[in-house]
Amino acid sequence: MIAERLARVRLRVAVAAQEAGRDPRDVRLLLATKTQPADLVREALAADARARADDPAATALLVGENRVQELVAKGPGLAGLADVHLIGPLQSNKVNAALRWASCIESLASLDLAQRLSARTTGPLDVYVQVNVSGEPTKHGVAPEQAGELATAVAALPRLRVAGLMTVGARSADPAVVRSGYALLRGLRDELVASGTRTATELSMGMSGDLELAVAEGATLVRVGSAVFGPRPT
């Protein structure tokens, strides 16, 4: 059941946070809902609401969509139930559609896109700069050495708020490789905050298979899909 899987995920986060000397409440969960129908997403949100009734200090689930077309299709059915983040690449011709349903864009990787968002949002709009920490060509995001410059430029635009950095972990069976990428993102975040972009405190990193590594390196938001919904059919 979704409720049981969700409880197990929250326990994993809590244990990982405690082992890292962190408060579990400092780590939020984002449901990665790619290909999942709206009724299952609502079921997960309802289960979370019931669980949080016994723990008022627990943070509410967020919802993350990879594709704008799914964001638009599910938006009406999820309105008012959760904050929805766009976690997949955003094409410039879909900015208006994304802004209608997303409260945050986590996949910002160019100043041109940031300028389009700034011009079209009524704001304030939270954004994350997506960083390709692994250097894998199949992954979206700016190179680590470009992240600070882009984030600083975005922070200067009206109606946008740089909330932090986001990455997708390295595709590797070696935990040390994956964790090193998360440590790199944390370092970039620390440099960004120290340089003056003080709103950029969030680290969106880690997924169902490696969330413990991400939490150990300071993740404030982890994206979970299969751990809650089960593996997608092949």
C-alpha positions in Angstrom: 0.0 0.0 0.0 1.1 3.6 -0.7 0.6 4.6 3.0 2.9 1.8 4.2 5.5 2.6 1.6 5.4 6.3 2.4 5.8 5.5 6.1 8.9 3.4 5.3 10.4 6.3 3.3 9.8 8.7 6.1 11.5 6.3 8.5 14.5 6.0 6.1 14.8 9.8 6.0 14.5 10.0 9.8 17.2 7.4 10.4 19.6 8.9 7.9 19.1 12.4 9.3 19.7 11.2 12.9 22.8 9.3 11.8 24.1 12.5 10.2 23.3 14.5 13.4 20.4 16.4 11.6 16.8 17.1 12.5 14.6 14.9 10.3 12.2 17.8 10.0 14.8 19.7 8.0 14.4 17.2 5.1 11.3 17.5 3.0 9.9 14.8 0.7 8.9 15.5 -2.8 6.8 12.9 -4.6 8.1 12.3 -8.1 4.9 11.6 -9.9 6.1 11.0 -13.5 3.5 8.7 -15.3 1.5 8.3 -12.1 -2.3 9.1 -12.4 -3.7 11.9 -10.4 -5.8 9.5 -8.2 -2.7 7.7 -7.0 -1.1 11.0 -6.2 -4.1 12.1 -4.3 -4.1 8.8 -2.4 -0.5 9.4 -1.3 -1.3 13.0 -0.3 -4.3 11.8 1.8 -2.2 9.1 3.5 0.5 11.7 4.3 -2.1 14.1 5.8 -3.5 11.3 8.0 0.0 10.4 9.2 0.9 14.0 9.9 -2.3 14.4 12.0 -0.3 12.4 14.7 2.8 14.4 14.1 2.0 18.1 13.5 5.7 19.0 13.3 6.1 16.8 10.2 6.4 18.7 6.9 3.8 18.2 4.2 4.6 16.3 1.0 5.5 18.2 -2.1 4.7 17.0 -5.6 7.2 17.0 -8.5 6.4 16.7 -12.2 9.0 16.0 -14.9 6.9 16.9 -17.9 4.9 20.1 -18.5 2.2 18.1 -20.3 1.6 15.9 -17.2 1.8 19.0 -15.0 -1.0 20.6 -17.0 -3.1 17.4 -17.1 -2.9 16.7 -13.4 -2.9 20.3 -12.2 -6.7 20.7 -11.8 -7.0 17.5 -9.8 -4.2 18.4 -7.4 -5.0 22.1 -7.0 -5.0 23.1 -3.4 -3.7 19.7 -2.2 0.1 20.3 -2.4 2.8 22.6 -3.7 3.8 21.4 -7.1 7.4 21.7 -8.4 8.6 21.2 -12.0 11.6 19.0 -11.7 12.2 18.2 -15.4 13.6 20.5 -18.2 11.4 23.4 -19.2 11.2 24.5 -22.8 10.8 28.2 -23.4 7.5 27.7 -25.3 6.0 26.0 -22.3 6.8 28.6 -19.7 3.2 30.0 -19.5 1.8 26.5 -19.0 4.3 25.6 -16.3 3.7 28.9 -14.4 0.0 28.2 -14.3 0.4 25.0 -12.2 3.9 25.0 -10.7 4.9 26.9 -7.5 8.6 26.3 -8.1 10.9 25.5 -11.0 13.8 23.2 -9.9 15.3 22.7 -13.4 16.6 26.2 -14.2 19.8 25.8 -16.3 20.1 29.0 -18.4 19.8 32.8 -17.9 17.6 33.0 -21.0 15.0 30.7 -19.4 15.3 32.7 -16.1 14.6 35.9 -18.0 11.5 34.4 -19.6 10.2 33.3 -16.2 10.9 36.6 -14.7 9.0 38.4 -17.5 6.0 36.2 -17.3 5.5 35.3 -13.7 3.5 37.5 -11.3 6.0 36.3 -8.7 7.6 35.8 -6.4 8.6 32.5 -7.9 11.1 30.1 -6.3 13.6 28.6 -8.6 16.5 26.1 -8.2 19.6 26.1 -10.4 20.1 22.6 -11.7 23.7 21.5 -11.7 25.1 18.5 -13.5 27.6 17.3 -10.8 28.4 14.1 -12.6 29.2 15.6 -16.0 27.1 12.9 -17.7 26.0 14.1 -21.1 22.5 12.7 -20.7 21.8 14.8 -17.6 20.3 18.3 -17.6 22.0 21.2 -15.8 24.9 23.6 -15.8 28.4 22.6 -15.1 29.5 23.0 -11.5 31.9 25.9 -12.4 29.0 27.8 -14.0 26.5 27.4 -11.2 27.5 30.3 -9.0 27.6 32.8 -11.9 24.2 31.7 -13.1 22.6 31.7 -9.7 23.9 35.2 -9.0 22.5 36.5 -12.3 19.2 34.9 -11.7 19.0 36.4 -8.2 19.2 39.8 -9.7 16.1 39.4 -11.8 12.8 40.7 -10.6 10.1 38.3 -9.2 12.5 35.3 -9.0 13.9 33.9 -5.8 16.9 31.5 -5.9 15.9 29.0 -3.3 18.8 26.7 -3.8 20.5 24.1 -6.1 19.2 20.8 -7.5 21.0 17.8 -9.0 20.4 14.3 -10.2 23.0 12.0 -8.7 25.6 10.1 -10.7 24.5 6.9 -12.4 26.9 4.7 -10.5 26.8 1.6 -8.4 29.6 3.1 -6.2 28.1 4.9 -3.3 31.3 7.0 -2.9 30.9 8.4 -6.4 27.3 9.3 -5.8 28.0 10.8 -2.5 30.9 12.9 -3.8 28.5 14.5 -6.3 26.2 15.5 -3.5 29.1 16.8 -1.4 30.1 18.9 -4.4 26.6 20.4 -4.6 26.6 21.2 -0.9 29.9 23.0 -1.4 28.6 25.0 -4.3 25.5 26.0 -2.2 27.7 27.1 0.7 29.8 29.2 -1.6 26.7 30.8 -3.2 25.3 31.7 0.2 28.6 33.1 1.4 28.9 35.2 -1.7 25.6 37.0 -1.0 22.8 34.9 -2.4 21.5 34.2 1.1 18.1 32.8 0.0 19.8 29.8 -1.8 19.9 27.5 1.2 18.0 24.5 -0.2 19.6 21.3 -1.7 17.3 19.2 -3.8 19.1 15.9 -4.3 18.7 12.3 -3.7 16.0 9.8 -4.9 14.5 6.5 -3.9 17.6 4.5 -4.3 20.2 6.9 -2.7 18.3 9.2 -0.4 20.5 8.2 2.6 23.6 9.4 0.8 21.9 12.7 0.0 20.7 13.3 3.5 24.1 12.6 4.9 25.5 15.3 2.6 22.9 17.9 3.6 19.9 17.4 1.3 16.9 19.5 2.4 14.6 18.0 -0.2 14.7 14.4 -1.6 12.6 13.3 -4.6 11.0 9.8 -4.2 8.9 8.0 -6.7 9.3 4.2 -6.9 9.8 4.0 -3.2 6.2 5.2 -2.7 4.4 4.1 -5.8 6.4 0.9 -6.6 8.4 0.3 -9.7 7.0 1.4 -13.0 5.8 -1.3 -15.3 8.4 -2.2 -18.0 
